[in-house]
Amino acid sequence: MATINSNFLKLKAGYLFPEIARRVKAYTEANPDKADRVIRCGIGDVTEPLPPSVVKAMHEGVDEMGCRDTFKGYGPEQGYAFLREAIVENQYAELGIAADEIFISDGSKCDTGNILDIFGAGNTIAITDPVYPVYVDTNVMAGNTGDADPSGAYAGLVYLPCNAENDFSPAIPEEKVDLIYLCYPNNPTGTTATREQLAAWVKYAKENDSVILFDAAYEAFISDPAIPRSIFEIEGAKDCAIEFRSFSKNGGFTGVRCGYVVLPKSVTGKAADGSRVPLHQLWNRRQSTKFNGASYPVQKAAAAVFSPQGKKEVAALIEHYMGNAKLLREAAIALGLKVYGGENAPYVWIACPDGVDSWGMFDKMLNEAQVVVTPGSGFGSAGEGYFRVSAFNSRDNVEEVCRRLKALVA
């Protein structure tokens, strides 16, 4: 009989977002008269159409695939040069990143999990709490943890609590850790990190020979010029950090799928014999072996994000979603709720009213207001007592959510 990867059995009953979908489905089936009233502000999925420049470029790519002279077969596993070069020119021109340090993928969610392929067993791993569940679950699947305790925390992980007392900014670990997951702007709390805070993490990583796994999927939503958009804005980060970015939120690619990893050649890890090995060559080999690259039309579409017209259209999308975030934030504040995020990120992190826990607030919002939110406890034990509201929606829906929230809390 074929044996299984028993690490999967350590996972909690269901991944957070499918569990939310299951509960919403059960509610709408039990209440068909209210199904059309449900507004989804839970999962961070975009709602607005792809920018016209992106659609045009994708059509052009498809047309090229329909002609023998311009047809593309297998592309480079690392991504087409035209997209890698566009990323460097528009995102990293002043940060010393080279085009061959960019690896195009089908999304940063996949990358943040797949990156574990190049790291060995026995690493000490630090994860913020609350946290994007993928970071935890992929480490469980890879066998990097023990079992979960009653609170859902896994043995073998170093949890870095983020709460109102520390302004949702995790403290530097007192012990030595090998891998550090950071996400800014943060999912789920919507908070950001200052240049000084990121510099402290880089300093720690260099002193302890650690690697920072920096998820910057929401960097396009930063409007404050004082807030870093890339870990590589910090001196020394090119020796100790890997950055993950996505076209999902800025270009609306959640259903199209395209992202990229930035892995400088100067980042190294230690082999069993003590020698230093560039992680770049390991990731390159991993991608060449396990991945055939994002499709040509998709990469053509992604490159259009950086065209002059594409930049204007993406800016309009960002303005739309951040306008939604502003409305949601202001509505919650007006009700006397404690609110975080929503200023340089598309997520609003709200403290539950007294006497209501995270899943209780989820049920209350769904059953009484027909609004889907995300319970904070789904992101970790430190998320208990909060809920996340996504600004990814139409303006009409967001205005309606604000009205229902007022009626519900009042």
GUDRENLUM-749319 format. One line per 3 residues: number of its first residue (from 1); their letters; for each residue y negated, x, z negated of N, C-alpha, C. Coordinates in steps of 0.05 Angstrom, whole numbers, plus 5000, padded with zeros to 4 digits. Layout:
NUM	a	Y,X,Z,Y,X,Z,Y,X,Z; ...
//
This chain:
1	mat	5024,5017,5000,5000,5000,5000,4975,5017,5000; 4956,5010,5016,4930,5025,5017,4915,5022,4990; 4906,5044,4980,4890,5043,4955,4861,5038,4962
4	ins	4845,5029,4943,4817,5023,4947,4800,5043,4932; 4774,5043,4939,4754,5058,4924,4748,5041,4899; 4760,5049,4877,4758,5033,4852,4730,5033,4841
7	nfl	4713,5050,4851,4685,5050,4841,4671,5024,4848; 4680,5011,4870,4668,4985,4877,4673,4964,4856; 4694,4967,4840,4701,4948,4820,4682,4951,4795
10	klk	4667,4973,4794,4648,4976,4772,4622,4960,4777; 4618,4952,4802,4593,4938,4809,4592,4911,4796; 4568,4903,4789,4564,4877,4778,4571,4856,4799
13	agy	4574,4831,4790,4586,4810,4806,4575,4808,4834; 4549,4811,4837,4537,4808,4864,4511,4824,4867; 4507,4834,4890,4481,4847,4896,4459,4827,4892
16	lfp	4437,4835,4882,4416,4816,4873,4408,4796,4894; 4401,4805,4918,4390,4787,4938,4410,4767,4949; 4435,4775,4955,4455,4755,4962,4459,4735,4940
19	eia	4457,4743,4915,4461,4725,4892,4438,4704,4892; 4414,4714,4897,4391,4695,4899,4396,4675,4922; 4405,4685,4945,4410,4668,4968,4432,4647,4961
22	rrv	4452,4656,4946,4474,4637,4938,4463,4615,4920; 4445,4622,4901,4434,4602,4883,4416,4582,4898; 4400,4593,4917,4382,4576,4932,4399,4557,4950
25	kay	4420,4567,4962,4437,4550,4978,4450,4528,4961; 4459,4534,4938,4471,4514,4920,4450,4493,4913; 4425,4501,4908,4404,4483,4901,4398,4464,4924
28	tea	4394,4475,4948,4387,4458,4971,4409,4439,4978; 4434,4448,4975,4456,4430,4981,4458,4407,4961; 4451,4413,4936,4451,4392,4915,4426,4375,4916
31	npd	4405,4384,4929,4380,4370,4930,4370,4369,4959; 4384,4357,4977,4376,4357,5006,4349,4346,5011; 4339,4328,4994,4313,4316,4998,4290,4336,4992
34	kad	4297,4358,4978,4277,4378,4971,4280,4404,4987; 4300,4405,5004,4306,4430,5019,4283,4440,5035; 4269,4421,5048,4247,4429,5065,4222,4438,5050
37	rvi	4222,4433,5024,4199,4442,5007,4202,4470,4997; 4226,4482,5000,4231,4508,4988,4215,4530,5003; 4200,4545,4988,4185,4568,4999,4197,4593,4987
40	rcg	4205,4611,5004,4218,4636,4995,4199,4659,4991; 4195,4667,4967,4178,4690,4960,4195,4710,4944; 4221,4710,4949,4239,4728,4934,4244,4754,4949
43	igd	4262,4754,4967,4269,4778,4982,4244,4787,4998; 4240,4813,5000,4216,4824,5013,4220,4825,5044; 4224,4802,5055,4228,4801,5085,4202,4791,5097
46	vte	4193,4805,5118,4169,4797,5132,4172,4771,5146; 4150,4757,5152,4151,4731,5165,4135,4730,5191; 4116,4748,5195,4099,4746,5218,4112,4759,5242
49	plp	4106,4750,5267,4119,4761,5291,4113,4790,5295; 4130,4803,5310,4125,4831,5317,4098,4834,5332; 4084,4856,5327,4059,4860,5342,4063,4859,5372
52	psv	4044,4848,5387,4047,4847,5416,4053,4874,5430; 4041,4895,5420,4046,4921,5432,4075,4930,5428; 4086,4923,5406,4114,4929,5400,4133,4913,5418
55	vka	4127,4887,5421,4143,4870,5438,4142,4880,5467; 4118,4887,5477,4115,4898,5504,4132,4923,5508; 4130,4941,5489,4145,4967,5491,4175,4962,5490
58	mhe	4184,4943,5474,4212,4937,5473,4222,4925,5499; 4206,4907,5511,4213,4897,5537,4215,4919,5558; 4196,4938,5557,4197,4960,5576,4222,4977,5572
61	gvd	4230,4981,5547,4254,4996,5541,4279,4982,5552; 4280,4955,5548,4303,4940,5559,4303,4941,5589; 4280,4939,5601,4279,4941,5631,4289,4968,5640
64	emg	4282,4989,5626,4292,5016,5634,4322,5017,5632; 4333,5003,5612,4362,5003,5609,4376,4988,5631; 4360,4971,5645,4372,4956,5667,4370,4968,5694
67	crd	4361,4993,5695,4358,5007,5720,4373,5034,5719; 4389,5040,5739,4405,5065,5739,4387,5089,5735; 4364,5090,5748,4347,5114,5747,4336,5119,5719
70	tfk	4332,5098,5703,4320,5102,5677,4338,5095,5654; 4363,5088,5661,4383,5080,5640,4387,5103,5620; 4390,5096,5595,4396,5116,5574,4423,5110,5562
73	gyg	4440,5130,5559,4465,5127,5546,4462,5136,5517; 4481,5152,5508,4478,5163,5481,4452,5179,5478; 4436,5173,5458,4412,5188,5453,4417,5209,5432
76	peq	4397,5225,5426,4401,5245,5405,4404,5232,5378; 4423,5240,5363,4428,5228,5337,4404,5230,5318; 4388,5250,5322,4365,5254,5305,4341,5237,5313
79	gya	4343,5224,5336,4321,5208,5347,4308,5221,5371; 4296,5204,5388,4283,5214,5412,4258,5230,5405; 4253,5251,5420,4230,5269,5414,4204,5254,5415
82	flr	4201,5234,5433,4175,5220,5435,4168,5205,5409; 4188,5195,5395,4183,5181,5370,4179,5201,5347; 4195,5221,5346,4192,5241,5324,4165,5255,5326
85	eai	4156,5261,5350,4130,5274,5354,4107,5255,5347; 4111,5229,5354,4090,5209,5347,4087,5206,5317; 4110,5207,5303,4109,5205,5274,4094,5229,5262
88	ven	4100,5253,5271,4087,5276,5260,4057,5275,5266; 4050,5268,5291,4022,5268,5299,4006,5248,5283; 4018,5225,5276,4003,5203,5263,4007,5202,5233
91	qya	4028,5214,5223,4033,5211,5194,4033,5238,5179; 4039,5260,5193,4043,5285,5179,4028,5308,5191; 4008,5303,5208,3995,5324,5223,3983,5345,5205
94	elg	3973,5337,5182,3960,5357,5164,3978,5365,5141; 4003,5358,5142,4021,5364,5120,4042,5384,5126; 4041,5396,5150,4059,5418,5156,4088,5409,5162
97	iaa	4092,5384,5169,4119,5375,5175,4123,5377,5206; 4147,5388,5213,4153,5391,5242,4169,5368,5252; 4169,5363,5278,4183,5341,5290,4213,5342,5285
100	dei	4224,5367,5284,4253,5369,5280,4261,5366,5251; 4241,5360,5234,4246,5353,5206,4246,5323,5201; 4243,5308,5223,4243,5279,5223,4270,5269,5234
103	fis	4283,5251,5221,4309,5240,5230,4306,5209,5232; 4307,5199,5256,4304,5170,5261,4330,5156,5253; 4328,5132,5241,4351,5118,5232,4348,5088,5237
106	dgs	4366,5072,5226,4365,5043,5228,4353,5030,5203; 4339,5046,5186,4326,5034,5163,4328,5051,5138; 4308,5050,5121,4308,5067,5097,4328,5057,5076
109	kcd	4335,5032,5076,4356,5023,5057,4382,5038,5062; 4389,5040,5088,4413,5055,5095,4410,5085,5087; 4387,5096,5093,4383,5125,5088,4384,5131,5058
112	tgn	4373,5115,5041,4373,5121,5013,4401,5120,5001; 4418,5105,5014,4446,5105,5006,4462,5127,5019; 4458,5131,5045,4473,5151,5059,4467,5180,5051
115	ild	4443,5184,5040,4436,5211,5033,4455,5223,5012; 4469,5206,4997,4487,5216,4977,4511,5231,4990; 4515,5227,5016,4537,5241,5029,4534,5271,5028
118	ifg	4509,5281,5026,4505,5310,5027,4504,5322,4999; 4506,5306,4978,4506,5317,4951,4533,5315,4939; 4540,5335,4922,4566,5336,4910,4569,5320,4885
121	agn	4592,5322,4873,4598,5308,4848,4585,5324,4825; 4580,5310,4803,4571,5323,4779,4541,5326,4776; 4525,5316,4796,4496,5316,4793,4487,5296,4772
124	tia	4467,5304,4757,4454,5286,4738,4432,5272,4753; 4433,5245,4752,4415,5229,4769,4397,5212,4752; 4371,5214,4757,4350,5199,4743,4341,5176,4761
127	itd	4339,5152,4749,4331,5128,4763,4312,5113,4745; 4290,5103,4757,4271,5087,4742,4283,5060,4736; 4273,5047,4715,4282,5021,4707,4257,5004,4700
130	pvy	4251,4983,4716,4266,4971,4737,4266,4987,4763; 4286,4981,4780,4290,4997,4804,4301,4981,4827; 4296,4990,4851,4308,4978,4875,4339,4981,4872
133	pvy	4354,4959,4872,4382,4960,4865,4399,4979,4882; 4391,4984,4907,4407,5001,4925,4411,5029,4913; 4391,5040,4899,4394,5067,4888,4417,5068,4868
136	vdt	4419,5047,4851,4440,5047,4831,4467,5041,4844; 4468,5020,4860,4494,5011,4870,4508,5031,4888; 4492,5046,4904,4504,5066,4921,4515,5089,4905
139	nvm	4502,5096,4883,4513,5117,4866,4538,5108,4852; 4540,5082,4845,4564,5071,4833,4587,5073,4854; 4581,5065,4878,4601,5065,4900,4611,5094,4905
142	agn	4593,5113,4902,4600,5141,4908,4615,5154,4885; 4618,5140,4863,4632,5152,4840,4615,5169,4822; 4589,5166,4824,4571,5183,4808,4565,5171,4780
145	tgd	4577,5149,4773,4572,5136,4748,4597,5129,4733; 4594,5121,4708,4616,5108,4694,4613,5078,4696; 4624,5064,4677,4622,5035,4677,4596,5025,4666
148	adp	4589,5000,4672,4564,4988,4662,4568,4978,4634; 4548,4980,4618,4549,4969,4591,4540,4939,4592; 4539,4925,4569,4532,4897,4570,4504,4891,4582
151	sga	4486,4910,4580,4459,4907,4591,4458,4912,4621; 4480,4922,4633,4481,4928,4661,4475,4957,4667; 4469,4974,4647,4464,5002,4651,4490,5017,4655
154	yag	4490,5036,4674,4514,5051,4680,4515,5078,4666; 4537,5084,4654,4541,5111,4642,4538,5132,4664; 4526,5154,4658,4523,5176,4677,4496,5176,4691
157	lvy	4480,5155,4689,4454,5154,4700,4433,5158,4678; 4412,5173,4684,4390,5176,4665,4368,5155,4673; 4364,5135,4656,4345,5114,4662,4318,5121,4651
160	lpc	4298,5117,4667,4270,5123,4660,4255,5096,4658; 4252,5086,4634,4239,5059,4631,4211,5058,4641; 4204,5037,4655,4177,5032,4665,4169,5005,4653
163	nae	4148,5004,4637,4141,4980,4624,4110,4979,4620; 4101,4957,4609,4072,4953,4605,4061,4975,4587; 4076,4984,4568,4067,5005,4549,4060,5031,4563
166	ndf	4075,5038,4584,4069,5063,4599,4058,5057,4626; 4046,5033,4630,4034,5026,4655,4053,5028,4678; 4079,5023,4672,4100,5023,4693,4102,5050,4707
169	spa	4095,5071,4692,4097,5098,4703,4118,5113,4686; 4140,5121,4697,4162,5133,4681,4154,5160,4670; 4163,5166,4646,4158,5192,4634,4176,5213,4647
172	ipe	4166,5238,4648,4183,5260,4658,4206,5263,4639; 4231,5266,4649,4254,5269,4631,4252,5294,4613; 4261,5291,4589,4262,5314,4571,4286,5332,4578
175	ekv	4307,5320,4589,4331,5336,4596,4329,5344,4626; 4347,5361,4634,4348,5370,4662,4363,5349,4678; 4351,5341,4701,4366,5324,4719,4365,5337,4747
178	dli	4384,5330,4764,4387,5343,4790,4375,5326,4813; 4378,5300,4812,4367,5282,4832,4349,5262,4819; 4325,5257,4831,4305,5239,4819,4297,5219,4841
181	ylc	4302,5194,4835,4293,5172,4853,4265,5163,4845; 4246,5164,4864,4220,5154,4860,4213,5136,4883; 4199,5114,4878,4191,5095,4899,4162,5087,4894
184	ypn	4144,5095,4913,4116,5088,4911,4104,5083,4938; 4088,5061,4941,4084,5040,4922,4111,5028,4913; 4111,5020,4888,4137,5014,4876,4148,4986,4883
187	npt	4173,4986,4888,4189,4961,4890,4208,4962,4866; 4204,4944,4846,4192,4917,4848,4164,4914,4836; 4153,4933,4821,4130,4928,4805,4103,4928,4820
190	gtt	4103,4938,4845,4078,4939,4860,4058,4959,4850; 4066,4977,4832,4048,4997,4822,4049,5022,4839; 4029,5039,4835,4027,5064,4851,4027,5088,4832
193	atr	4030,5112,4844,4029,5137,4829,4004,5153,4837; 3991,5164,4818,3967,5181,4824,3976,5208,4833; 3958,5223,4844,3964,5250,4853,3973,5267,4830
196	eql	3961,5264,4807,3968,5280,4783,3996,5273,4774; 4004,5248,4775,4031,5240,4767,4052,5251,4786; 4047,5250,4812,4066,5261,4831,4067,5292,4828
199	aaw	4045,5304,4823,4044,5333,4819,4062,5341,4795; 4061,5325,4774,4078,5330,4751,4108,5329,4758; 4115,5310,4775,4143,5307,4783,4151,5331,4800
202	vky	4134,5340,4818,4140,5363,4835,4143,5388,4818; 4125,5391,4798,4127,5414,4780,4154,5413,4765; 4161,5390,4755,4187,5388,4741,4210,5395,4759
205	ake	4209,5384,4784,4231,5389,4803,4234,5418,4809; 4212,5432,4813,4214,5460,4820,4223,5477,4796; 4215,5469,4772,4223,5484,4748,4252,5480,4742
208	nds	4263,5456,4749,4291,5449,4742,4310,5449,4766; 4300,5459,4789,4317,5460,4813,4328,5433,4820; 4310,5413,4818,4318,5385,4824,4309,5377,4852
211	vil	4319,5356,4862,4311,5344,4888,4300,5316,4883; 4276,5311,4893,4263,5285,4891,4270,5269,4916; 4281,5245,4912,4286,5226,4934,4264,5206,4933
214	fda	4245,5209,4951,4220,5194,4950,4219,5172,4971; 4221,5147,4961,4221,5124,4979,4192,5114,4983; 4181,5118,5007,4154,5111,5014,4153,5088,5034
217	aye	4172,5070,5031,4174,5048,5051,4149,5031,5052; 4133,5030,5030,4109,5013,5029,4083,5028,5031; 4084,5053,5040,4060,5069,5040,4037,5057,5057
220	afi	4043,5041,5077,4023,5030,5095,4005,5010,5080; 4013,5001,5057,3998,4981,5043,3977,4993,5024; 3977,5019,5022,3958,5033,5005,3930,5033,5018
223	sdp	3911,5022,5004,3883,5022,5015,3865,5041,4999; 3873,5049,4975,3857,5067,4959,3861,5095,4969; 3840,5108,4979,3844,5135,4991,3852,5156,4970
226	aip	3848,5150,4944,3856,5170,4924,3886,5170,4918; 3900,5150,4928,3929,5148,4922,3944,5161,4945; 3962,5180,4939,3978,5193,4959,3997,5174,4973
229	rsi	3999,5177,5000,4018,5161,5015,4044,5175,5019; 4044,5202,5016,4068,5218,5020,4071,5237,4997; 4095,5243,4989,4100,5263,4969,4092,5290,4979
232	fei	4091,5294,5006,4085,5320,5017,4055,5326,5016; 4039,5307,5007,4011,5313,5001,4009,5331,4976; 4030,5333,4961,4030,5349,4936,4041,5377,4942
235	ega	4026,5396,4934,4034,5424,4939,4061,5430,4926; 4078,5442,4941,4105,5449,4931,4126,5429,4937; 4118,5405,4946,4138,5384,4950,4157,5390,4973
238	kdc	4148,5406,4993,4166,5412,5015,4189,5430,5007; 4189,5440,4982,4211,5455,4972,4231,5439,4956; 4224,5414,4950,4241,5399,4931,4242,5369,4936
241	aie	4232,5359,4959,4232,5330,4962,4242,5322,4990; 4254,5298,4991,4262,5285,5015,4247,5258,5015; 4235,5251,5038,4220,5226,5039,4233,5206,5058
244	frs	4232,5181,5050,4244,5159,5066,4221,5140,5074; 4220,5133,5099,4200,5114,5109,4213,5094,5128; 4199,5072,5132,4210,5050,5147,4188,5037,5164
247	fsk	4197,5025,5187,4180,5008,5203,4182,4979,5196; 4199,4973,5176,4205,4945,5169,4181,4930,5160; 4165,4942,5142,4144,4927,5129,4117,4929,5145
250	ngg	4111,4952,5156,4086,4954,5170,4087,4943,5198; 4109,4947,5212,4112,4938,5240,4129,4912,5242; 4139,4902,5220,4155,4878,5220,4183,4882,5231
253	ftg	4195,4905,5226,4221,4912,5238,4245,4905,5220; 4242,4886,5201,4265,4880,5184,4289,4871,5200; 4284,4857,5222,4307,4848,5238,4312,4866,5262
256	vrc	4294,4884,5267,4296,4903,5290,4311,4928,5281; 4305,4938,5258,4317,4961,5245,4309,4988,5256; 4291,5001,5242,4284,5028,5248,4270,5040,5224
259	gyv	4277,5064,5217,4265,5079,5195,4268,5109,5201; 4261,5125,5181,4265,5154,5185,4265,5169,5159; 4278,5192,5159,4279,5210,5137,4263,5235,5144
262	vlp	4248,5244,5125,4233,5269,5129,4246,5290,5110; 4259,5310,5122,4273,5330,5106,4265,5358,5114; 4246,5370,5100,4237,5397,5107,4260,5417,5105
265	ksv	4259,5437,5122,4280,5457,5123,4280,5475,5098; 4259,5473,5083,4257,5490,5059,4270,5478,5034; 4279,5453,5036,4293,5441,5013,4322,5450,5013
268	tgk	4331,5460,4991,4359,5471,4989,4374,5459,4966; 4400,5462,4968,4418,5455,4946,4437,5478,4941; 4453,5476,4920,4470,5498,4912,4499,5493,4920
271	aad	4512,5512,4934,4540,5510,4941,4557,5518,4917; 4583,5514,4919,4601,5520,4897,4601,5550,4890; 4595,5567,4910,4594,5596,4904,4567,5605,4894
274	gsr	4549,5586,4890,4522,5593,4880,4502,5599,4901; 4510,5600,4926,4491,5605,4948,4473,5581,4953; 4449,5586,4965,4431,5564,4971,4436,5555,5000
277	vpl	4437,5529,5004,4442,5517,5030,4420,5498,5037; 4407,5500,5060,4387,5481,5068,4399,5453,5071; 4387,5433,5058,4397,5406,5060,4392,5395,5088
280	hql	4373,5406,5102,4367,5397,5129,4392,5400,5147; 4406,5422,5145,4429,5427,5163,4452,5408,5155; 4454,5401,5129,4475,5383,5121,4469,5355,5130
283	wnr	4445,5346,5128,4437,5319,5137,4440,5317,5168; 4432,5338,5181,4435,5339,5210,4465,5336,5218; 4482,5350,5204,4511,5348,5210,4521,5320,5203
286	rqs	4512,5309,5181,4521,5282,5173,4513,5262,5194; 4488,5263,5203,4479,5244,5223,4493,5247,5250; 4498,5272,5257,4512,5278,5283,4540,5268,5282
289	tkf	4552,5267,5258,4580,5259,5256,4583,5229,5252; 4566,5217,5236,4569,5189,5228,4550,5169,5241; 4531,5179,5256,4510,5161,5267,4505,5168,5296
292	nga	4502,5147,5312,4496,5151,5340,4467,5146,5348; 4450,5142,5327,4422,5139,5332,4414,5110,5336; 4388,5104,5330,4377,5078,5335,4375,5074,5365
295	syp	4375,5049,5374,4376,5044,5403,4349,5052,5416; 4351,5058,5442,4328,5067,5457,4306,5046,5457; 4311,5021,5463,4289,5001,5463,4275,4999,5436
298	vqk	4291,5002,5414,4279,5000,5387,4261,5024,5382; 4270,5048,5391,4253,5071,5387,4228,5070,5404; 4230,5059,5428,4206,5054,5444,4187,5035,5430
301	aaa	4198,5015,5418,4181,4995,5403,4168,5009,5379; 4183,5026,5365,4172,5039,5341,4149,5058,5349; 4152,5072,5371,4131,5089,5380,4105,5074,5386
304	avf	4108,5049,5395,4085,5032,5402,4068,5026,5377; 4080,5028,5353,4065,5024,5328,4042,5044,5326; 4046,5068,5338,4026,5089,5336,4006,5089,5360
307	spq	4009,5071,5379,3990,5069,5401,3963,5058,5390; 3941,5063,5404,3916,5053,5394,3916,5023,5388; 3927,5008,5407,3928,4979,5403,3948,4972,5381
310	gkk	3971,4986,5380,3990,4981,5360,3979,4986,5332; 3963,5006,5328,3951,5011,5302,3933,4988,5294; 3918,4977,5313,3901,4954,5306,3918,4930,5298
313	eva	3939,4925,5312,3956,4902,5306,3971,4905,5280; 3980,4929,5274,3993,4934,5248,3973,4931,5225; 3949,4941,5229,3928,4938,5209,3923,4909,5203
316	ali	3923,4892,5224,3919,4863,5220,3942,4851,5204; 3967,4860,5209,3990,4851,5193,3987,4858,5164; 3980,4883,5159,3976,4893,5132,3954,4877,5118
319	ehy	3932,4872,5132,3910,4856,5120,3919,4828,5113; 3936,4816,5130,3946,4789,5125,3963,4789,5100; 3982,4807,5098,4000,4807,5075,3985,4814,5049
322	mgn	3966,4833,5051,3952,4840,5027,3932,4818,5019; 3923,4803,5038,3907,4779,5031,3924,4759,5016; 3949,4756,5024,3968,4739,5009,3971,4749,4980
325	akl	3975,4776,4978,3979,4788,4951,3955,4783,4933; 3932,4784,4945,3907,4780,4929,3906,4751,4918; 3914,4732,4935,3914,4704,4927,3934,4699,4905
328	lre	3958,4710,4908,3979,4707,4888,3971,4720,4861; 3960,4744,4863,3951,4758,4839,3930,4742,4824; 3910,4733,4839,3888,4719,4827,3897,4693,4815
331	aai	3915,4679,4828,3925,4654,4817,3940,4658,4791; 3956,4679,4790,3971,4684,4765,3952,4693,4742; 3933,4709,4749,3913,4718,4728,3898,4694,4718
334	alg	3890,4676,4736,3874,4652,4727,3890,4634,4708; 3917,4636,4709,3933,4620,4691,3939,4635,4665; 3927,4659,4662,3930,4673,4637,3956,4690,4636
337	lkv	3969,4693,4658,3993,4709,4659,3986,4739,4662; 4003,4756,4651,3999,4785,4654,4009,4793,4682; 3993,4806,4697,3999,4812,4725,3996,4841,4731
340	ygg	4014,4852,4747,4014,4880,4756,4019,4881,4786; 4011,4902,4799,4016,4905,4828,3998,4887,4844; 4005,4885,4870,3990,4867,4887,3964,4877,4898
343	ena	3957,4903,4892,3932,4914,4901,3935,4935,4922; 3955,4952,4920,3962,4972,4940,3991,4969,4948; 4002,4945,4944,4030,4939,4950,4033,4909,4954
346	pyv	4053,4901,4970,4056,4873,4976,4071,4857,4955; 4077,4868,4932,4091,4854,4911,4073,4850,4886; 4076,4826,4875,4061,4820,4850,4082,4817,4828
349	wia	4079,4832,4807,4098,4833,4785,4085,4818,4761; 4097,4797,4752,4085,4779,4734,4102,4776,4709; 4090,4777,4685,4104,4773,4660,4110,4743,4657
352	cpd	4134,4737,4649,4142,4709,4645,4126,4697,4622; 4121,4671,4623,4109,4658,4600,4126,4661,4575; 4114,4659,4552,4129,4662,4526,4152,4643,4525
355	gvd	4175,4654,4517,4199,4637,4513,4216,4633,4538; 4208,4645,4560,4223,4642,4585,4232,4670,4595; 4258,4673,4600,4268,4699,4609,4267,4699,4640
358	swg	4276,4721,4652,4273,4725,4681,4288,4705,4697; 4314,4701,4692,4329,4682,4707,4321,4653,4700; 4311,4650,4675,4300,4624,4668,4276,4617,4684
361	mfd	4259,4637,4690,4235,4633,4706,4244,4628,4735; 4264,4642,4744,4275,4637,4771,4283,4608,4774; 4299,4598,4754,4308,4571,4755,4285,4551,4754
364	kml	4266,4557,4737,4243,4539,4733,4227,4537,4759; 4222,4560,4771,4207,4560,4796,4222,4545,4819; 4248,4549,4820,4264,4537,4841,4267,4507,4836
367	nea	4275,4499,4812,4281,4471,4806,4256,4454,4804; 4234,4465,4793,4210,4448,4788,4188,4452,4809; 4188,4475,4823,4167,4480,4842,4178,4486,4870
370	qvv	4204,4488,4873,4216,4495,4899,4205,4521,4910; 4201,4540,4893,4191,4567,4901,4212,4587,4892; 4220,4604,4911,4240,4625,4904,4226,4651,4898
373	vtp	4231,4662,4874,4220,4687,4865,4244,4705,4859; 4239,4730,4851,4260,4748,4843,4259,4754,4813; 4280,4749,4799,4280,4754,4770,4279,4784,4764
376	gsg	4261,4792,4746,4258,4820,4740,4283,4834,4730; 4299,4819,4715,4323,4832,4704,4343,4840,4726; 4340,4829,4750,4357,4838,4772,4352,4866,4781
379	fgs	4329,4877,4772,4322,4905,4779,4329,4924,4756; 4340,4914,4735,4347,4931,4712,4338,4918,4686; 4349,4928,4664,4343,4916,4638,4314,4916,4631
382	age	4299,4937,4639,4270,4938,4633,4254,4918,4649; 4267,4905,4669,4253,4885,4684,4255,4857,4671; 4270,4855,4650,4272,4829,4636,4245,4821,4626
385	gyf	4240,4795,4629,4214,4785,4620,4193,4784,4642; 4201,4792,4666,4182,4792,4689,4196,4779,4713; 4179,4771,4732,4189,4762,4758,4171,4773,4780
388	rvs	4184,4777,4803,4169,4789,4826,4164,4767,4847; 4139,4767,4857,4132,4749,4879,4124,4765,4903; 4137,4760,4925,4131,4774,4950,4108,4761,4965
391	afn	4091,4778,4976,4068,4769,4992,4076,4766,5021; 4100,4771,5028,4109,4768,5056,4114,4739,5062; 4093,4726,5073,4096,4698,5079,4072,4689,5096
394	srd	4071,4665,5105,4048,4654,5119,4026,4648,5098; 4001,4647,5108,3979,4641,5090,3982,4613,5078; 3990,4594,5095,3993,4567,5085,4013,4565,5063
397	nve	4036,4579,5066,4056,4579,5045,4046,4592,5019; 4032,4614,5022,4022,4627,4998,4002,4610,4983; 3984,4596,4998,3965,4578,4985,3979,4555,4971
400	evc	4001,4546,4983,4017,4525,4971,4031,4535,4946; 4041,4559,4947,4054,4571,4923,4034,4573,4900; 4010,4581,4906,3989,4583,4885,3984,4556,4872
403	rrl	3983,4535,4888,3979,4508,4877,4003,4500,4860; 4027,4505,4870,4051,4497,4854,4053,4514,4828; 4046,4539,4830,4047,4556,4806,4028,4545,4784
406	kal	4004,4538,4793,3985,4527,4774,3995,4501,4761; 4006,4484,4778,4017,4458,4767,4040,4463,4748; 4057,4483,4755,4081,4488,4739,4074,4500,4712
409	va	4057,4520,4711,4050,4534,4686,4032,4517,4669; 4014,4502,4683,3995,4485,4668,4011,4463,4653
//
